[in-house]
Amino acid sequence: MSTHANEIRTVRGACPQDCPDTCAFLYHVKDGKLVEVTGDPNHPMTCGRLCVKLKSFAEHHYHPDRLLHPMRRAGPKGTGQFERISWNEALAEIKDRWTDIIERYGSQAIMPHAYLGHQGTLNGLTSGDAFFNRLGATVAEKTYCESGSSTAWIMTVGPTGGLDVESLAYSRYIIVWAMNMVSTNQHAWPFILDAQKQGAKVVVIDPVRNRTAKQADWHIPIRPGTDAALALAMMNVIIAEDLVDHDYVEKYTLGFEDLKRRAAQFPPGRVADITGIPAEHIRTLAREYATTQPSAIRQGVALERSHGGGDAIRAITALPALVGAWRHVGGGTVEMPIWEFPTNFDAICRPDWIKPGTRVVNELDLGLALTGGLELDPPIKSLFVYNSNPVSQALEQGKTIEGLLRDDLFTVVSELFITDTARYADILLPATMQAEQYDLMVTWGHLYMMLNQPAIDPPGECIPNVELFRRLAKTMGLDDPYWNMTDDEMLQAFYDWDSPQLQGITLDLLKERGWMRLNVGAPDKRAPHAEGHFKTPSGKCEFSASAAKDGNFVVAVWRSMYEDRQPGNPVDPVPDYLPPYESPLSDPERARLYPLSFISSKAHSFLNSQYANEPVHQRRQGEQTVMMHPDDAAARGIEDGSYVRVFNDRGSFEARAVVSDDIMPGVTTANLGYWPSHNRSGTSVNAVSAGGRHATLGQAGAFCDNLVEVAQV
């Protein structure tokens, strides 16, 4: 903290958003008001730059529509009519309603719904887990993103941070696979540009020639949900042409012969028909990747968002070991460096408080859970939403809204604004923004501990999530010592401060410096798997997961993540290609009605659905659009700029057509995150997505596994 001569006080902070960059903030405060937020110029990733989403972050705190006081519904559900009440009244009503529900139906009739609207240890994804576990509520399975990726990653290489994004500067061949880094990981992109300036080739694999692909040396368009087939075809070429690093494979991998047999089933000619990528391009990609070392892959979350997404990530994660890329600084692959952080999740979430037999309901199936699509006894009678906006973000939007309209559903929402989800609440609770609260940020894109300190007082009656759950615990009569811990005591308990990664790092130092790098090696020296040391049971990269301890590891992962809920469809020990649920090749009958594959991508100026209600960001992002190839548009009489309806039997939304050869024929795409209430149709992209089905690993959502038709309005 410092004070300038012009009486502006500077406080160190960190970005709260669900983004791999987790930027280091400098809050600038004058006379108790936040006047500016800038990026820390000394942080090696932030480098003084904030993304377009955060350029007006100070003004965000003073938005006139901000929720400042507890509110009670004063009109029909969904109309957004509320009246101000006190905190005591809000808590008393919650206690009365929950006590009645518990007496009549049991505590599992209460369900929380939360995700990464905030990315803090105290106030983020898991901030309410201990409370709801202690209460005995339904366990809400949180798999909006990274659950399939993480399961596949751990099955292959274990909980390792893998390639450091800062080490990408030393790579010679870089594949950005299913990630628009310029929009969603822009502080890592400069390291790739540095490598490119030194002669590295940058390849982007994506159905859309997005902002990132336009800066690459080679864009390879691919049909949605076919990435596993491409990875296996690359292996086919690498093995057939003897481009394998046999020494590395022999010393540091398991299951090569199994992988070799599987790859033999995917020659480039066959895979060209599956992916839409010419066979010769597949061969060139495989050869260049194998022979240009160090080679690197930056994996995107989008890979998991189809039926076989988990297998795609398993196959892609196996590629660096096959060619020995891990030997080098700048070689390997990036998924989530979060695995290097010594977080004590049991201390945060208290799974020991979950009563035996407590049911699990996946948050992505919220609409089905609320409308009888799932057989639940007891039914969900109360929903508590925080850090999330499921009306915009959850699958099968129509079902979610139908459920929230139930008169017998008592819904509580903790929010910053009256979102499309909050409009259906019975009780609204006001939450603090980042400059008003204290937290240690969960960082899933780089290797720095990041502390956020409050710079200004909360407005009105806003409180942080950590305080919200303390109040709720007291209200519900819970007297465990957990609820009496201070914020600092929690943070001391929630991390292993004696671990090697945190040697020399303390909370006091973080309060002084704002951020510190984990003790995991400098970016120009870090090659974590040069000699194996994978964090699997075998200590090796597992091409065939069943090769470890007679299959016990994969069986445990499979049963915990998949088998119990989708019996009869087991996970193969070796990565395979599983066709999408919906595509012209996998479901030709459905494709006769809805012939276009539809994918939803992240917006450039919104962060999921955050900021989508703010005029400055609406102007930057523009109205909802849907991109189509000229051939698809011409066949439907659609012109660039005209308004169209995107639909299937699950629902529809309207958008302005962008006709461009930046997208493959047969594929359409629209940005996720728009609030339905701000769109011309009152709906958004998840109106056409399917609930009740998931990717093969980690219960990941199949957000990008849909067929639609498009017609002019």
C-alpha positions in Angstrom: 0.0 0.0 0.0 1.3 3.5 -0.8 0.2 7.1 -0.9 1.1 9.5 -3.7 1.7 13.2 -3.4 -1.7 13.8 -5.0 -3.3 11.9 -2.1 -4.2 8.9 -4.2 -3.7 5.7 -2.1 -2.6 2.5 -3.9 -3.7 -0.9 -2.7 -2.6 -4.3 -4.1 -5.2 -6.7 -5.4 -5.9 -9.5 -7.8 -8.5 -10.1 -10.5 -11.5 -12.2 -9.3 -12.7 -13.5 -12.6 -12.9 -17.0 -14.0 -9.9 -16.6 -16.2 -6.5 -18.3 -16.4 -4.7 -14.9 -16.2 -5.6 -13.8 -12.7 -4.0 -10.4 -13.1 -2.3 -8.4 -10.4 -4.2 -5.3 -9.6 -3.3 -1.9 -8.3 -6.3 -0.2 -6.8 -6.1 3.6 -6.8 -8.3 5.3 -4.2 -8.9 9.0 -3.5 -11.1 10.2 -0.6 -12.4 6.7 0.0 -13.5 6.2 -3.7 -12.0 3.8 -6.2 -10.9 6.0 -9.0 -8.9 3.6 -11.2 -7.8 0.0 -11.4 -4.6 -0.8 -13.3 -2.5 -3.9 -13.9 0.7 -4.3 -11.9 3.6 -3.5 -14.3 6.0 -5.6 -12.3 3.9 -8.8 -12.4 5.6 -11.1 -15.1 2.3 -12.1 -16.6 0.1 -9.0 -16.1 2.9 -6.6 -17.2 0.7 -3.6 -16.5 -2.1 -4.6 -18.9 -5.7 -5.4 -18.2 -8.1 -7.0 -20.6 -11.0 -5.2 -22.2 -13.3 -6.8 -19.7 -11.5 -5.0 -16.8 -10.7 -1.6 -18.3 -13.7 0.0 -16.5 -13.4 -2.1 -13.3 -13.5 0.9 -11.1 -16.7 2.1 -12.6 -18.1 -1.4 -12.3 -18.2 -0.9 -8.5 -20.4 2.1 -8.8 -22.9 0.8 -11.4 -26.4 2.4 -10.7 -28.1 -1.0 -11.0 -26.0 -2.6 -8.3 -27.8 -4.6 -5.6 -27.0 -2.9 -2.3 -29.6 -4.2 0.3 -31.4 -7.4 1.0 -34.6 -7.7 -0.9 -37.9 -9.7 -0.9 -39.9 -10.6 -3.9 -42.9 -8.2 -4.3 -44.4 -9.5 -7.5 -44.8 -12.7 -9.6 -41.6 -14.7 -10.1 -39.5 -13.6 -13.0 -40.8 -10.0 -13.1 -37.9 -8.6 -11.1 -40.1 -6.8 -8.6 -38.6 -6.6 -5.1 -38.9 -4.6 -1.9 -36.1 -3.7 0.5 -35.8 -5.6 3.8 -33.2 -5.8 6.6 -30.6 -8.5 7.0 -32.4 -9.7 10.1 -35.6 -10.0 8.1 -33.9 -11.9 5.3 -32.1 -14.3 7.6 -35.2 -14.9 9.6 -37.3 -15.7 6.5 -34.5 -18.1 5.3 -34.5 -19.8 8.7 -38.3 -20.2 8.8 -38.5 -21.5 5.3 -35.6 -23.9 5.6 -36.7 -25.2 9.0 -40.1 -26.0 7.6 -38.6 -27.7 4.5 -36.2 -29.8 6.6 -39.0 -30.8 9.0 -41.3 -31.8 6.1 -38.9 -33.2 3.4 -35.5 -33.5 5.0 -32.4 -31.3 4.4 -31.7 -32.8 1.0 -34.6 -30.8 -0.3 -32.3 -27.8 -0.2 -29.7 -27.5 -3.0 -27.0 -24.9 -3.6 -25.9 -23.8 -7.0 -22.5 -22.0 -7.4 -19.6 -21.7 -9.7 -16.7 -19.3 -10.5 -18.5 -16.0 -10.5 -15.6 -15.3 -8.1 -12.3 -17.1 -8.0 -11.2 -16.7 -4.4 -10.3 -19.2 -1.7 -12.7 -17.5 0.8 -15.4 -16.2 -1.5 -15.3 -18.4 -4.6 -16.3 -21.8 -6.0 -16.1 -23.6 -2.7 -17.0 -20.9 -0.2 -20.4 -22.4 0.7 -19.5 -26.1 0.6 -18.8 -26.4 4.3 -22.1 -24.8 5.2 -24.2 -26.9 2.9 -22.4 -30.1 3.8 -23.0 -29.3 7.5 -26.6 -28.5 6.8 -27.1 -31.8 5.1 -28.2 -30.3 1.7 -28.0 -32.1 -1.6 -24.4 -32.1 -2.9 -24.2 -29.9 -6.0 -21.7 -31.4 -8.5 -19.9 -28.5 -10.1 -18.8 -29.5 -13.6 -19.4 -26.4 -15.8 -15.8 -26.5 -17.0 -12.4 -28.3 -16.5 -14.0 -31.4 -14.8 -13.6 -33.6 -17.9 -10.2 -32.0 -18.7 -8.9 -32.5 -15.2 -10.1 -36.1 -15.1 -8.4 -36.9 -18.4 -5.3 -35.0 -17.4 -4.9 -36.8 -14.1 -5.5 -40.2 -15.7 -2.6 -39.5 -18.1 0.0 -37.5 -16.3 -1.4 -37.1 -12.8 -2.0 -33.8 -10.8 1.0 -31.9 -12.3 1.2 -28.3 -13.4 2.8 -29.4 -16.6 4.2 -26.9 -19.0 4.5 -23.3 -17.5 2.8 -20.8 -19.9 5.7 -18.5 -19.4 8.0 -21.2 -20.8 6.0 -21.1 -24.1 8.5 -18.3 -25.0 11.1 -21.0 -25.4 9.0 -23.3 -27.6 9.8 -23.9 -31.3 6.4 -25.3 -32.4 3.2 -24.4 -30.6 -0.3 -25.8 -31.1 -3.1 -23.8 -29.6 -5.9 -26.4 -29.5 -9.5 -25.3 -29.1 -8.7 -22.0 -27.3 -9.1 -18.4 -28.4 -6.2 -17.1 -26.3 -6.4 -13.5 -27.5 -9.8 -13.3 -25.9 -9.6 -15.7 -23.0 -5.9 -16.1 -22.0 -4.4 -12.9 -23.5 -1.7 -12.5 -20.9 -0.2 -15.8 -21.9 -0.4 -14.9 -25.6 2.7 -12.6 -25.5 4.9 -15.5 -24.6 3.8 -17.2 -27.8 4.4 -14.1 -29.8 7.9 -13.9 -28.3 8.5 -17.5 -29.5 7.0 -16.7 -32.9 9.4 -13.8 -33.3 12.3 -16.2 -32.6 11.1 -18.5 -35.4 8.5 -20.7 -33.7 5.6 -21.9 -35.8 2.2 -21.3 -34.2 -0.7 -23.5 -35.2 -4.4 -23.0 -34.1 -6.8 -25.9 -34.3 -10.4 -24.6 -34.1 -13.6 -24.7 -36.2 -13.5 -20.9 -36.3 -10.7 -18.6 -37.6 -10.9 -16.5 -34.4 -8.7 -13.6 -33.2 -6.0 -16.1 -32.1 -6.1 -18.0 -35.4 -5.7 -14.8 -37.4 -2.4 -14.2 -35.6 -1.1 -17.8 -36.1 1.0 -19.2 -38.9 -1.4 -21.9 -39.7 -5.1 -22.3 -38.9 -6.5 -25.8 -39.1 -10.4 -25.8 -39.1 -11.8 -29.0 -37.5 -15.4 -30.3 -37.1 -16.7 -29.9 -33.5 -16.1 -32.9 -31.3 -13.7 -34.7 -33.5 -10.4 -33.7 -31.8 -9.6 -37.1 -30.5 -9.6 -38.5 -34.0 -7.1 -35.9 -35.1 -4.8 -36.6 -32.1 -4.9 -40.3 -32.8 -4.2 -39.7 -36.5 -1.2 -37.7 -35.5 0.0 -40.6 -33.4 -0.7 -42.9 -36.4 1.7 -40.9 -38.5 4.3 -40.4 -35.8 4.4 -44.2 -35.1 4.2 -45.3 -38.8 7.0 -42.9 -39.8 9.1 -43.8 -36.7 9.1 -40.2 -35.3 8.7 -41.6 -31.8 11.3 -40.8 -29.1 11.8 -44.4 -28.2 14.1 -43.7 -25.4 11.6 -41.5 -23.6 8.7 -43.8 -24.3 10.6 -46.8 -22.9 11.8 -45.1 -19.8 8.9 -42.8 -18.8 5.6 -44.2 -20.3 3.3 -47.1 -19.9 1.0 -48.7 -22.5 2.8 -47.9 -25.7 1.8 -51.1 -27.5 -1.8 -50.5 -26.5 -1.7 -47.0 -27.9 0.0 -48.2 -31.0 -2.8 -50.6 -31.7 -5.4 -47.9 -31.1 -3.6 -45.3 -33.3 -3.4 -47.9 -36.2 -7.2 -47.6 -36.4 -7.0 -43.9 -37.3 -5.1 -43.5 -40.6 -5.2 -39.9 -41.9 -7.5 -40.9 -44.8 -10.2 -42.1 -42.4 -9.7 -39.2 -40.1 -10.0 -36.7 -42.9 -13.6 -37.8 -43.4 -14.3 -37.5 -39.7 -12.6 -34.1 -39.0 -12.9 -32.3 -42.4 -9.1 -31.8 -42.4 -7.3 -33.0 -45.5 -5.2 -36.1 -44.9 -2.0 -34.4 -46.1 -2.5 -31.6 -43.6 -2.8 -34.2 -40.9 0.5 -35.8 -42.0 2.2 -32.4 -42.1 1.0 -31.4 -38.7 2.2 -34.7 -37.2 5.6 -34.5 -38.8 6.2 -30.9 -37.9 5.1 -31.4 -34.3 7.2 -34.5 -33.8 10.4 -33.2 -35.3 10.4 -29.5 -34.2 11.5 -29.5 -30.6 10.6 -28.2 -28.1 7.0 -28.5 -29.2 4.1 -27.3 -27.0 0.4 -27.7 -26.9 -1.9 -25.2 -25.2 -5.2 -27.0 -24.5 -8.5 -25.2 -24.3 -11.5 -26.1 -22.1 -13.6 -26.3 -25.3 -12.1 -29.7 -25.9 -14.1 -31.3 -23.2 -17.5 -29.9 -24.3 -18.7 -32.8 -26.4 -19.5 -36.5 -25.9 -15.9 -37.7 -26.3 -14.2 -34.7 -24.9 -12.4 -36.5 -22.1 -10.8 -39.0 -24.6 -9.7 -36.1 -26.8 -7.8 -34.6 -23.8 -6.3 -38.0 -22.9 -5.0 -38.4 -26.4 -3.7 -34.8 -26.7 -2.0 -35.1 -23.3 -0.3 -38.3 -24.4 1.3 -36.6 -27.5 4.3 -34.8 -25.8 5.5 -38.1 -24.2 5.3 -39.9 -27.5 7.7 -37.4 -29.1 9.8 -36.6 -26.1 8.7 -33.0 -25.9 8.8 -33.1 -22.1 12.6 -33.3 -22.2 12.9 -29.6 -23.0 12.2 -26.2 -21.5 9.2 -25.0 -23.5 8.1 -28.6 -24.3 5.0 -30.4 -23.2 1.4 -29.3 -22.8 -0.6 -26.9 -20.6 -3.9 -27.8 -19.0 -4.2 -26.2 -15.5 -1.1 -25.2 -13.4 -3.5 -25.2 -10.4 -2.2 -28.7 -9.5 1.0 -27.1 -8.1 -0.8 -25.1 -5.5 -0.9 -27.0 -2.1 -4.5 -26.3 -1.4 -6.2 -28.1 1.5 -9.6 -28.6 0.0 -10.8 -30.9 2.8 -10.3 -28.1 5.2 -12.2 -25.7 3.0 -15.1 -27.9 2.0 -15.4 -30.3 4.9 -16.5 -33.4 3.0 -16.4 -35.2 6.4 -19.6 -33.4 7.2 -21.5 -35.0 4.3 -23.9 -37.5 5.7 -23.7 -41.0 4.4 -26.1 -41.6 1.5 -26.5 -37.9 0.7 -27.4 -37.6 -3.0 -25.5 -35.7 -5.7 -27.2 -33.6 -8.3 -25.1 -32.1 -11.2 -25.6 -28.4 -11.5 -25.8 -28.6 -15.3 -28.9 -30.7 -14.8 -30.6 -28.0 -12.7 -33.6 -27.6 -15.1 -34.2 -31.4 -15.0 -33.8 -31.5 -11.3 -36.4 -28.7 -10.8 -39.0 -30.0 -13.3 -39.2 -33.7 -12.6 -36.7 -34.8 -15.3 -34.7 -36.5 -12.5 -36.2 -38.9 -10.1 -35.5 -37.0 -6.8 -36.9 -38.0 -3.4 -37.3 -35.6 -1.8 -37.8 -33.1 -4.6 -35.8 -29.8 -4.6 -37.9 -27.4 -2.5 -35.2 -24.6 -2.0 -32.4 -23.4 -4.2 -29.5 -21.2 -3.0 -27.6 -19.5 -5.8 -24.3 -17.6 -5.5 -21.4 -16.9 -7.8 -23.5 -18.2 -10.7 -26.2 -17.2 -13.2 -27.7 -20.5 -14.4 -30.5 -19.0 -16.5 -27.7 -17.8 -18.9 -25.0 -20.4 -18.3 -26.7 -23.8 -17.6 -27.8 -26.3 -20.2 -31.3 -26.4 -21.5 -32.4 -22.9 -20.6 -36.1 -23.5 -21.1 -36.2 -26.2 -18.4 -34.2 -24.0 -16.0 -36.7 -21.2 -16.3 -39.6 -23.5 -16.0 -38.2 -24.9 -12.7 -37.5 -21.4 -11.3 -41.1 -20.4 -11.9 -42.4 -23.0 -9.5 -44.4 -21.4 -6.7 -43.3 -24.1 -4.3 -39.6 -23.4 -4.8 -38.0 -21.1 -2.3 -35.1 -19.5 -4.1 -32.4 -17.3 -2.5 -29.8 -15.6 -4.6 -26.7 -13.7 -3.5 -25.7 -11.3 -6.3 -24.1 -8.1 -7.5 -27.0 -7.3 -9.8 -30.6 -8.5 -10.5 -29.5 -11.1 -13.1 -31.8 -13.2 -15.2 -31.5 -15.8 -12.4 -32.0 -13.3 -9.6 -35.3 -12.2 -11.2 -36.8 -15.5 -10.0 -35.6 -15.2 -6.4 -37.8 -14.9 -3.3 -34.9 -13.4 -1.3 -32.0 -11.4 -2.7 -28.8 -10.9 -0.8 -26.2 -8.2 -1.7 -22.6 -9.3 -2.3 -19.4 -7.3 -2.3 -17.2 -6.7 -5.3 -13.5 -7.4 -5.4 -12.1 -4.0 -4.3 -14.3 -4.3 -1.1 -13.1 -7.7 0.1 -10.1 -9.8 1.2 -9.1 -13.0 -0.5 -6.3 -15.3 -1.7 -7.1 -16.0 -5.3 -7.3 -19.5 -6.8 -5.1 -19.3 -9.9 -5.5 -21.9 -12.7 -3.4 -20.4 -15.4 0.0 -19.5 -14.0 2.2 -20.2 -11.0 1.8 -17.1 -8.7 0.1 -16.8 -5.3 -2.1 -13.7 -5.5 -3.6 -11.8 -2.6 -6.4 -9.3 -2.9 -6.7 -6.7 -0.2 -9.8 -4.5 0.3 -9.3 -0.9 -1.0 -12.7 0.7 -0.2 -15.6 0.1 2.1 -18.5 -2.0 0.9 -21.5 0.1 -0.2 -24.9 -0.3 1.4 -25.2 -3.6 3.2 -23.1 -5.7 0.9 -21.0 -8.5 2.5 -18.5 -11.1 1.2 -19.5 -14.7 0.7 -17.3 -15.8 3.6 -19.3 -13.6 6.0 -22.6 -14.6 4.4 -22.0 -18.2 5.3 -20.9 -17.3 8.8 -24.2 -15.5 9.2 -26.2 -18.4 7.7 -24.4 -20.9 10.0 -25.3 -18.8 13.1 -28.9 -18.4 11.9 -29.3 -22.1 11.4 -27.8 -22.9 14.9 -24.5 -24.3 13.7 -21.8 -23.8 16.4 -18.8 -25.5 15.0 -15.4 -23.7 15.5 -15.1 -23.4 11.7 -17.6 -20.5 11.7 -15.5 -18.6 14.3 -12.3 -18.5 12.3 -11.1 -15.2 11.0 -10.3 -14.8 7.4 -6.5 -15.1 8.1 -7.1 -18.2 10.2 -9.0 -19.7 7.4 -6.3 -19.0 4.8 -3.7 -20.5 7.2 -5.7 -23.7 7.4 -6.7 -23.8 3.7 -3.1 -24.1 2.4 -0.1 -26.2 3.3 2.3 -23.3 4.1 5.1 -25.8 5.0 5.0 -27.4 1.5 8.1 -27.1 -0.8 6.1 -25.0 -3.2 5.4 -22.3 -0.5 8.9 -22.2 1.0 9.6 -18.5 1.7 6.0 -17.5 1.0 3.8 -16.2 3.8 0.6 -14.3 4.2 2.5 -11.4 5.7 4.8 -11.2 2.7 1.8 -11.5 0.3 0.2 -8.6 2.1 3.3 -6.6 1.5 4.1 -7.7 -2.1 0.7 -8.8 -3.5 2.0 -11.8 -5.3 4.9 -14.3 -5.2 5.8 -17.1 -7.6 5.7 -20.7 -6.4 9.0 -22.5 -5.8 8.6 -24.7 -8.9 11.5 -23.5 -11.0 12.0 -20.5 -13.2 10.3 -20.4 -16.6 13.6 -20.5 -18.5 14.7 -23.6 -16.5 11.4 -25.5 -15.8 11.1 -28.9 -17.5 9.1 -30.8 -14.9 9.0 -34.2 -16.8 12.4 -34.2 -18.5 13.1 -37.5 -16.6 9.5 -38.6 -16.1 8.4 -37.9 -12.5 4.8 -37.9 -13.5 2.3 -37.8 -10.6 0.5 -41.0 -11.6 0.7 -44.2 -9.5 3.3 -45.5 -11.8 5.3 -42.3 -12.0 5.0 -42.5 -15.8 2.8 -41.0 -18.5 0.1 -43.5 -18.9 -0.9 -44.1 -22.5 -3.1 -46.9 -21.2 -4.5 -46.1 -17.8 -5.2 -49.7 -16.9 -1.4 -50.3 -17.0 -1.1 -48.7 -13.6 -1.6 -51.1 -10.6 -3.7 -53.6 -12.5 -6.2 -50.9 -13.5 -7.1 -49.8 -9.9 -6.4 -46.2 -10.7 -8.5 -45.9 -13.8 -11.3 -47.9 -12.2 -11.4 -45.5 -9.2 -11.5 -42.5 -11.4 -14.1 -44.0 -13.7 -16.4 -45.1 -10.9 -16.2 -41.8 -9.1 -16.8 -39.7 -12.1 -18.8 -41.7 -14.6 -19.8 -45.3 -14.1 -22.3 -44.9 -11.3 -24.4 -42.5 -13.3 -24.0 -44.0 -16.8 -23.6 -47.7 -16.4 -23.0 -49.9 -19.4 -20.7 -47.4 -21.2 -17.3 -47.9 -19.6 -14.2 -45.8 -20.1 -11.6 -47.5 -22.3 -8.2 -47.7 -20.7 -6.7 -46.3 -24.0 -7.9 -43.0 -25.5 -10.4 -43.5 -28.3 -12.6 -41.4 -30.6 -16.2 -41.2 -29.5 -18.4 -39.4 -32.0 -20.5 -36.4 -30.9 -24.0 -37.0 -29.6 -25.3 -34.8 -32.4 -23.6 -34.4 -35.8 -24.5 -35.1 -39.4 -22.2 -38.2 -39.3 -23.3 -39.6 -35.9 -27.0 -38.8 -36.1 -28.0 -38.4 -39.7 -31.7 -38.7 -38.9 -31.6 -35.7 -36.6 -29.4 -33.8 -39.0 -32.2 -34.0 -41.6 -34.2 -31.6 -39.4 -31.3 -29.7 -37.8 -28.3 -29.9 -40.2 -25.9 -27.4 -38.7 -23.4 -28.2 -35.8 -23.6 -25.4 -33.2 -20.9 -24.4 -30.8 -21.0 -21.6 -28.2 -17.8 -19.7 -27.6 -16.7 -17.2 -24.9 -17.2 -13.5 -25.7 -14.3 -11.1 -26.0 -15.9 -8.3 -23.8 -17.9 -10.4 -21.3 -16.6 -12.8 -18.7 -19.1 -15.6 -19.0 -22.3 -13.6 -18.2 -20.5 -11.0 -16.1 -20.5 -7.4 -17.5 -23.1 -8.4 -20.1 -25.6 -6.0 -18.4 -23.2 -3.0 -18.5 -23.6 -0.5 -21.4 -19.9 0.0 -21.9 -19.3 -3.7 -22.4 -22.5 -4.1 -24.4 -21.1 -1.5 -26.8 -17.7 -3.2 -27.0 -19.2 -6.6 -27.6 -22.1 -5.6 -29.8 -25.5 -7.4 -30.0 -25.9 -11.2 -30.1 -24.6 -12.6 -33.4 -24.4 -16.0 -35.0 -21.7 -16.8 -37.5 -22.4 -18.9 -40.6 -20.4 -19.9 -43.7 -21.4 -18.2 -46.9 -22.5 -21.5 -48.4 -24.9 -22.3 -45.5 -26.2 -18.7 -45.5 -26.9 -18.7 -49.3 -28.7 -22.1 -49.1 -31.2 -20.4 -46.6 -31.5 -17.0 -48.2 -29.7 -15.4 -45.3 -27.7 -12.2 -45.9 -25.0 -10.8 -43.7 -26.5 -8.5 -41.0 -30.0 -9.9 -41.2 -31.8 -11.3 -38.2 -32.2 -15.0 -37.9 -33.7 -17.6 -35.6 -31.4 -20.4 -34.4 -33.5 -23.4 -33.2 -34.0 -27.0 -32.6 -36.7 -29.0 -30.6 -35.3 -27.8 -27.3 -35.6 -24.0 -27.9 -34.5 -21.1 -30.0 -32.8 -17.7 -29.8 -32.5 -14.8 -32.3 -29.4 -13.1 -33.4 -27.8 -11.0 -36.2 -26.2 -13.2 -38.9 -22.5 -12.7 -39.6 -21.8 -14.4 -42.9 -18.1 -15.3 -43.1 -15.7 -17.9 -44.3 -14.0 -17.6 -40.9 -16.1 -20.6 -40.0 -16.3 -24.1 -41.6 -19.3 -25.0 -43.7 -21.8 -26.9 -41.7 -20.9 -25.2 -38.5 -22.4 -22.2 -36.7 -21.2 -20.4 -33.6 -22.5 -17.7 -31.2 -21.0 -16.2 -28.1 -22.1 -17.4 -24.7 -22.8 -14.9 -21.9 -25.5 -12.6 -23.2 -28.3 -12.2 -20.7 -31.6 -13.5 -22.2 -33.5 -10.5 -20.9 -31.2 -8.2 -23.0 -31.6 -10.2 -26.2 -34.3 -9.6 -28.8 -35.9 -13.0 -28.3 -35.7 -13.1 -24.5 -33.5 -16.2 -24.8 -29.8 -17.0 -25.5 -27.5 -19.7 -26.7 -28.3 -22.3 -24.0 -31.9 -22.4 -25.2 -30.7 -24.9 -27.8 -28.3 -27.0 -25.6 -29.3 -30.3 -24.1 -29.5 -31.1 -20.4 -29.2 -34.6 -18.9 -26.2 -35.7 -20.9 -22.5 -35.2 -20.2 -19.1 -35.9 -21.7 -17.6 -39.3 -20.9 -15.3 -38.1 -18.2 -15.8 -35.9 -15.2 -19.5 -35.3 -15.9 -18.4 -32.4 -18.1 -21.2 -30.5 -19.9 -21.7 -31.2 -23.7 -22.2 -27.5 -24.4 -20.8 -27.7 -27.9 -22.5 -30.9 -29.0 -25.7 -29.7 -30.7 -27.5 -29.6 -34.0 -29.6 -26.7 -35.0 -31.3 -25.1 -38.0 -31.1 -21.4 -38.9 -33.9 -19.4 -40.6 -34.4 -15.8 -41.4 -36.7 -13.9 -39.0 
